[in-house]
Amino acid sequence: DDGFSDRFPAEMPCRLRLELRDGRVVSNELADYPGFRTRGQTWDVVRAKFDRLSGASTTPVLRDQIAATVADLDRRPVRDLTHLLAAVSRQRDAASPQEHAT
């Protein structure tokens, strides 16, 4: 839909249309999504998502350290964060091959 492109970057529109087996059509359109610049997320929501996505690759302590560094990033050198992120790779590398397969 060219109209969607025209609305970007002020919006990030999308439309979903489903035709059900019984012939009914269900559709919905959104102008943005949670986390888009027009509908930001709270720190708690972002932190929960970070914990969920990084849980298999990090320890709770490392996640806490990364989150604390990100929360204070405007007052800390970026190297503090990159140092912690490098620890994520080391933890993944140290995991057994069986853990990587899951």
C-alpha positions as a printed Julia matrix, in Angstrom:
102×3 Matrix{Float64}:
   0.0     0.0    0.0
   1.7     3.21  -1.17
  -0.3     5.13   1.4
   1.59    3.3    4.13
   4.9     4.44   2.68
   3.64    8.01   2.59
   2.82    7.85   6.32
   6.35    6.74   7.23
   8.38    7.86   9.26
   5.69    9.64  11.3
   3.9     6.31  11.58
   4.75    2.64  11.05
   1.41    1.47   9.66
   0.43   -2.1    9.03
  -2.73   -3.93   8.09
  -3.61   -7.54   8.7
  -6.45   -9.21   6.81
  -7.48  -12.79   7.47
 -10.02  -14.74   5.49
 -11.44  -17.51   7.65
 -12.53  -20.92   6.4
 -16.17  -19.98   6.83
 -15.69  -17.0    4.5
 -15.63  -14.29   7.14
 -12.94  -11.65   6.83
 -11.26  -10.19   9.9
  -8.96   -7.21   9.52
  -7.22   -4.64  11.62
  -4.92   -1.72  10.94
  -2.45   -0.06  13.27
  -0.51    3.17  12.87
   2.31    2.04  15.16
   3.31   -0.67  17.61
   4.39   -0.8   21.26
   7.97    0.4   21.32
   7.68    2.65  18.25
   8.68    6.25  18.94
   5.02    7.32  19.17
   4.24    4.62  21.74
   7.31    4.14  23.9
   7.76    1.41  26.46
   8.3     1.7   30.18
  11.62    0.62  31.65
   9.89   -2.34  33.34
   8.48   -3.61  30.02
  11.83   -3.19  28.27
  13.66   -4.91  31.12
  11.24   -7.85  31.09
  11.75   -8.25  27.34
  15.54   -8.05  27.75
  15.46  -10.69  30.49
  13.25  -12.97  28.38
  15.4   -12.66  25.26
  18.79  -12.85  26.95
  18.02  -15.39  29.65
  19.53  -18.35  27.82
  22.78  -16.5   27.14
  23.41  -14.68  30.4
  23.26  -15.01  34.14
  20.91  -12.92  36.28
  23.92  -11.03  37.63
  25.19  -10.16  34.15
  21.7    -9.08  33.05
  21.47   -6.81  36.09
  24.88   -5.31  35.3
  23.98   -4.72  31.64
  20.62   -3.17  32.56
  22.18   -0.88  35.17
  24.81    0.25  32.67
  22.22    0.95  29.97
  20.06    2.87  32.45
  23.05    5.1   33.24
  24.64    5.14  29.77
  24.49    8.9   29.34
  26.89    9.22  32.29
  29.15    6.24  31.57
  31.65    5.43  28.86
  30.32    3.09  26.18
  33.26    0.76  26.87
  31.54   -0.18  30.16
  28.66   -1.6   28.14
  30.79   -3.22  25.45
  32.86   -4.93  28.15
  29.69   -6.44  29.63
  28.36   -7.44  26.21
  31.63   -9.25  25.49
  30.95  -11.34  28.59
  27.74  -12.57  26.93
  29.81  -14.18  24.15
  32.18  -15.72  26.64
  29.28  -17.25  28.54
  27.77  -18.64  25.33
  31.14  -20.04  24.27
  31.53  -21.7   27.66
  28.13  -23.41  27.36
  28.14  -27.05  26.43
  27.42  -28.01  22.79
  24.16  -29.57  23.97
  22.99  -26.21  25.33
  23.66  -24.56  21.96
  21.45  -27.13  20.23
  18.34  -26.17  22.17
